[in-house]
């Protein structure tokens, strides 16, 4: 078992041996103080073991640093051993098990006070009752423990069984065997502490997108979220839409099952603002105005808006459509077949000294500028094409 699954508080319930059970406490750090039933019982180092004979019904163990606790127990003269789970913020709400043979089958149970009357086995009440439990000494009434012998009518042989508690996490050990068949002993409840991890649909967004945050929901845990600008929310899943730059920052997840906190988790989210003129008609960059002979912003038509009169004519099945930002009639769709193009008639403006005209698709707009080479570009991400010139008209094959 990893050290991070050990703890500082343990409840050990005596089994069914004719004599005392034996407890072994193993240190993980030097200078660890161990207290048993309220009495200082020793100081151990990492790797050092402290032994304790358990004659009483149950015992409460505390330590100043994490320790392992191993219990030697069983029934009659048959002995087994098992690691004991730490009790603070651990445990299960339900545990599945199977009785392999008809030999003795005994349960050791630990639960927080208030949950002792909420047990069922395969949905049946009356098998494990509140009267089976007694207080664990030196826990200020916080913990109760029970040792229960179950017959084959209560727990049948070779049948999957489920023990549940409807209100409180608990720990369960099983002692199973016979005088001639030996002893099987172990704890089968959850040793892990309450821990949740945030799952997100990303951490880098553009303004207007949606942020989704989720965590694996523990059945008895309530969750609280906090974030930038005083953001708060509850639940195992949240969404924020549409995002704005003010939503950038840390989002923190906390939770509790009423008496134990969930280990927090966090994620940093960045929301990038959109350009101020996104989706609007834009003016020409200064770098494109030199030698400009035509400008086609596609504002519902293929007209040239430089004033030079180099208006285009749609040929074939070229149709207006929404641009990539959703603006209606702000882009042209070409079917990808022959004889579908936009034609520009001959004019003196287009009598150029070279046979290339540069096409720059900048936000779904088109500029024609003389004197540029085919491999040049306005900026990274610009797309250039060749205008085939037959001295009568310029046809833009896209």
Residue pairs with C-beta under 8 A, 6 or more apart in sequence:
1 68
1 83
1 191
3 28
3 66
5 86
5 191
5 192
5 193
6 28
6 66
6 67
6 68
6 86
7 66
7 67
7 85
7 86
7 87
7 88
7 90
8 62
8 63
8 64
8 65
8 66
8 67
8 86
8 88
9 60
9 61
9 62
9 63
9 86
9 87
9 88
10 60
10 61
10 62
10 67
10 69
10 84
10 85
10 86
10 87
11 58
11 59
11 60
11 61
11 84
11 87
11 110
11 136
11 139
11 143
11 145
11 171
12 21
12 23
12 54
12 58
12 59
12 61
12 69
12 71
12 84
13 57
13 58
13 108
13 109
13 110
13 145
13 146
13 147
13 173
14 20
14 21
14 54
14 55
14 56
14 57
14 58
14 73
14 147
15 21
15 71
15 73
15 74
15 75
15 106
15 108
15 147
15 175
15 185
16 73
16 74
16 75
16 76
16 104
16 106
16 147
16 149
16 175
17 73
17 74
17 75
17 76
17 77
17 79
18 76
18 77
20 53
20 54
20 55
21 53
21 54
21 71
21 72
21 73
22 51
22 52
22 53
22 54
22 71
22 72
23 51
23 52
23 53
23 54
23 59
23 61
23 69
23 70
23 71
23 72
24 49
24 50
24 51
24 68
24 69
24 70
24 71
24 72
25 34
25 44
25 49
25 50
25 51
25 52
25 61
25 63
25 67
25 68
25 69
26 44
26 47
26 48
26 49
26 67
26 68
26 69
26 70
27 44
27 45
27 46
27 47
27 48
27 49
27 50
27 65
27 67
28 46
28 65
28 66
28 67
28 68
29 45
29 46
29 65
29 66
30 45
30 46
31 43
31 45
31 64
32 43
32 44
32 45
32 46
32 63
32 64
32 65
32 67
33 40
33 42
33 43
33 63
33 64
34 40
34 41
34 42
34 43
34 44
34 50
34 61
34 62
34 63
34 64
34 67
35 41
35 61
35 62
35 63
36 52
36 59
36 60
36 61
36 62
37 56
37 59
37 60
37 137
37 138
38 60
38 137
38 138
41 50
41 52
42 50
44 50
44 67
52 59
54 71
56 137
57 134
57 145
57 147
58 134
58 136
58 137
58 145
59 136
59 137
60 136
60 137
60 138
60 139
60 143
61 67
61 69
68 83
69 83
69 84
69 86
70 81
70 82
70 83
70 84
71 81
71 82
71 83
71 84
71 185
72 79
72 80
72 81
73 79
73 80
73 81
73 82
73 108
73 175
73 185
74 80
74 175
74 177
74 183
74 185
75 104
75 106
75 175
75 177
75 183
76 179
77 179
78 177
78 178
78 179
78 182
78 183
79 183
80 175
80 177
80 182
80 183
80 184
80 185
80 186
81 185
82 173
82 185
82 186
82 187
83 186
83 187
83 191
84 173
84 187
85 91
85 171
85 187
85 189
85 190
85 191
86 191
87 110
87 143
87 171
88 260
89 193
89 194
89 259
89 260
89 261
90 169
90 171
90 189
90 190
90 191
90 192
90 193
90 194
91 111
91 169
91 170
91 171
91 189
91 190
92 169
92 170
92 171
92 172
92 189
92 190
93 164
93 165
93 168
93 169
93 170
93 219
93 220
94 162
94 163
94 164
94 165
95 162
95 163
95 172
95 188
95 189
96 160
96 161
96 162
97 160
97 161
97 162
97 163
97 174
97 188
98 158
98 159
98 160
98 161
99 105
99 152
99 155
99 156
99 157
99 158
99 159
99 161
99 176
100 157
100 158
100 176
101 157
101 176
101 178
101 181
102 152
102 157
103 176
103 177
103 178
103 181
104 149
104 175
104 176
104 177
104 178
105 149
105 150
105 152
105 155
105 174
105 175
105 176
106 147
106 148
106 149
106 150
106 174
106 175
106 176
107 128
107 146
107 147
107 148
107 150
107 163
107 172
107 173
107 174
107 175
108 145
108 146
108 147
108 172
108 173
108 174
108 175
108 187
109 119
109 128
109 132
109 133
109 145
109 146
109 147
109 148
109 170
109 171
109 172
109 173
110 136
110 143
110 144
110 145
110 170
110 171
111 133
111 143
111 144
111 145
111 165
111 168
111 169
111 170
111 171
112 142
112 143
112 144
112 168
112 169
112 170
112 259
113 135
113 141
113 142
113 143
113 144
114 167
114 168
115 165
115 167
115 168
115 169
115 170
116 130
116 132
116 133
116 144
116 146
117 129
117 130
118 165
118 166
118 167
118 168
119 125
119 127
119 128
119 129
119 163
119 164
119 165
119 170
120 127
120 128
120 163
120 164
120 165
120 166
121 127
121 128
121 154
121 155
121 161
121 162
121 163
121 164
122 161
122 162
123 162
123 164
127 150
127 154
128 146
128 148
128 163
132 146
132 148
133 144
133 145
133 146
134 144
134 145
134 146
135 141
135 143
135 144
136 142
136 143
136 144
136 145
155 161
163 172
169 189
169 190
169 220
169 257
170 189
171 187
171 189
172 187
172 188
172 189
173 185
173 186
173 187
173 188
174 184
174 185
174 186
174 187
174 188
175 183
175 184
175 185
176 183
176 184
176 185
177 183
177 184
193 260
193 263
194 218
194 221
194 255
194 257
194 260
194 261
194 262
194 263
195 262
195 263
196 215
196 216
196 218
196 221
196 223
196 253
196 255
196 262
196 263
196 265
197 215
197 216
197 265
198 213
198 214
198 215
198 251
198 253
198 265
198 266
198 267
199 213
199 214
199 215
199 216
200 211
200 212
200 213
200 214
200 267
200 269
201 210
201 211
201 212
202 211
203 267
203 268
203 269
203 270
204 269
204 270
204 272
205 211
205 243
205 269
205 270
205 271
205 272
206 243
206 271
206 272
206 274
207 242
207 243
207 244
207 245
207 271
207 272
207 273
207 274
208 242
208 243
208 274
209 241
209 242
209 243
209 271
210 239
210 240
210 241
210 242
210 243
211 239
211 240
211 241
211 243
211 247
211 269
212 237
212 238
212 239
213 225
213 237
213 238
213 239
213 251
213 253
213 267
214 236
214 237
214 238
215 223
215 236
215 237
215 253
215 255
215 265
216 236
217 223
217 236
218 255
218 257
218 262
220 257
220 258
221 255
221 256
221 257
221 262
222 234
222 255
222 256
222 257
223 234
223 235
223 236
223 253
223 254
223 255
223 262
224 232
224 233
224 234
224 253
224 254
224 255
225 231
225 232
225 233
225 234
225 235
225 238
225 251
225 252
225 253
225 254
226 232
226 251
226 252
226 254
227 247
227 249
227 250
227 251
227 252
228 246
228 247
228 248
228 249
228 250
228 251
229 246
229 247
229 249
231 240
231 247
231 251
240 247
243 271
244 271
244 273
245 271
245 272
245 273
246 271
247 269
247 271
248 269
248 270
248 271
249 268
249 269
250 266
250 267
250 268
250 269
251 266
251 267
251 268
251 269
252 264
252 265
252 266
253 262
253 264
253 265
253 266
254 261
254 262
254 264
255 261
255 262
256 262
278 325
279 325
279 326
279 327
281 297
281 299
282 297
282 363
282 365
284 292
284 295
284 367
285 362
285 378
287 378
288 360
288 367
288 369
288 378
290 369
291 369
291 370
291 371
292 306
292 367
292 368
292 369
293 306
293 308
293 310
293 349
293 350
293 352
293 368
293 369
293 370
294 304
294 306
294 308
294 310
294 344
294 349
294 350
294 367
294 368
295 304
295 305
295 306
295 365
295 366
295 367
295 368
296 302
296 303
296 304
296 305
296 312
296 365
296 366
296 367
296 368
297 305
297 365
297 366
298 320
298 323
298 329
298 330
298 331
298 332
298 364
298 365
298 366
299 305
299 329
299 330
300 320
300 329
300 330
301 311
302 311
302 312
302 313
302 314
302 332
302 342
303 311
303 312
304 310
304 311
304 312
304 344
308 347
308 349
309 347
309 349
310 344
310 345
310 347
310 349
310 350
310 368
311 344
311 345
312 342
312 343
312 344
312 396
313 342
313 343
313 344
313 345
314 332
314 342
315 339
315 340
315 341
315 342
315 343
315 395
316 335
316 337
316 339
316 340
316 341
317 335
317 337
317 340
318 332
318 333
318 334
318 335
318 340
318 341
318 342
319 332
319 333
320 329
320 330
320 331
320 332
320 333
321 329
321 331
321 332
321 333
322 328
322 329
322 330
322 331
323 330
323 331
323 363
323 364
324 331
324 364
330 364
331 364
332 342
334 340
334 341
334 398
341 395
341 396
341 397
341 398
342 395
342 396
343 393
343 394
343 395
343 396
344 350
344 393
344 394
344 395
344 396
345 392
345 393
346 391
346 392
346 393
346 394
350 357
350 389
350 394
351 391
352 370
352 371
352 389
353 370
353 371
354 370
354 371
355 389
356 372
356 373
356 374
356 386
356 387
357 368
357 369
357 370
357 386
357 387
357 389
357 394
358 367
358 368
358 369
358 372
358 374
358 376
358 384
359 366
359 367
359 368
359 383
359 384
359 385
359 387
359 396
359 398
360 366
360 367
360 369
360 377
360 378
360 382
360 383
360 384
361 382
361 383
362 378
362 379
362 382
366 396
367 378
368 387
368 394
374 384
374 386
375 384
376 384
377 384
385 396
385 397
385 398
386 397
387 394
387 395
387 396
388 394
388 395
388 397
